């Protein structure tokens, strides 16, 4: 069953909406506007958390609703409600009519429909009984404690959701998507003497729970969390100063996501508030640096068959061999900038208007052996994993804390360091990339991106990189 048929059954047959009457309401409500759509959503979600051998929380939620948007110029009218009825949609239509362009009444053409699906349409929540999920979490907790007697605390959680969306445009174009999403997290605290350190690992994607309940999968997650905590137990204070930094593959791509990716979203560049504004065709990174946003990779957390405006997702090249070639676009900003939408119009829920957002954003591999990159550094930092970070879009300045990092001395990886903070500027950092590894890796499926109060699932990735001249904030004197 295609997503369009399944969503039609959910929203029009079961909910009792008449598709023809709803279509007429949408057409009337958006007459004279430049663009707009009716967005219908149904979502189920669950979370089970086991903390120190006891179920700390367990929740199951379901909700539905719609959002009706009218776009005129750069102004938007948006109304939403949790009630799925023709009357509620009519009321929303009267509200958004306040935003009219007074133009010819020809609404911007909708995206070409597609039947492509990048992931299963099965609902993961009901495929595994609740009792089995609780048993799984307890088994993971017991395995962690048996694996290392120093485990002081352990927390394990499983999260899942199933979302159905249906988009109806005034020109009659209709699109739908069915989106599963699951994730498992493991966090441990190891105690040794008077010192305690934390390690964590998570994985997931747009799949069912099948890949989590198999011991080979979750045991790897436990062992990675234990390894990180064990490494940090032996860490020394991080040095401070300007030095070369080698970033490991995979999750460290979150720095690329924050420090560069957000600056390449269409709204910031149309408004001229990004450090990358007006720089298409210019050198913004070292030669060899190619950055893409790709929402078309099957089963990944950040992938979407269509975006939340109905545009099929794409593989969008943003930086090619160091040259800025384009931005990520939703329909509104693409129209105002005179370019094509790239399938990056995303929203957290029916209560939010779509904005340009990343999907899976990563740097392509180079030709250097990772060991060669490390060997090239006389003294520096090797950052393998990151915790929190922040970036200023206008200036490109960023600050990131490394949750797992090591000292590099004379080309060899030395002791782990604690308290390493990487400070820099996105464009400058990209221009100081001097070596790119051949080991591109995507993250394990844990990313959530926040922007304008909205959170959406994303993916990040990169190969091993050497960046020269980064400022490291440390604690060593």
Buried (B, 14 or more C-beta within 10 A) or exposed (E): EEBBEBBBEBBBEEEEBEBEEBBEBBBEBBBBBBBBBBBBBBBBBBBBBBBBEEEEEBEEEEEBBBBBBBBBBEBBBBBBBEEBBBEBBBBBBEBBBEBBBEEEEEBBEBBEBBEEBBBBBBBBBEEBEEEEBBEBBBBBBEBBBEBBEBBBEBBBBBBBBBBBBBBBBBBEBBBBBBBBBBBBBBBBBBBEEEEBBBBBBBBBBBBBBBBBBEEEEBBBBBBBBBBBBBBBBEBBEBBBEEBBBBBBBBBBBBBBBBBBBBBBBBBBBBEEEBBBBEBBEEBBBBEBBBBBBBBBBEBBBBBBBBBBBBBBBBBBBBBBBBBBBBBBBBBBBBBBBEBBBBBBBBBBBBBBBBBBBBBBBBBBBBEBEBEBBBBBBEBBBBBBBBEEBEBBBEEBBBBBBBBBBBBBEEBEBEEBBBBBBBBBBBBBBBBBBBBBBBBBBBBBBBBEBEBEEBEBBBBBBBBBBBBBBBBBBBBBE
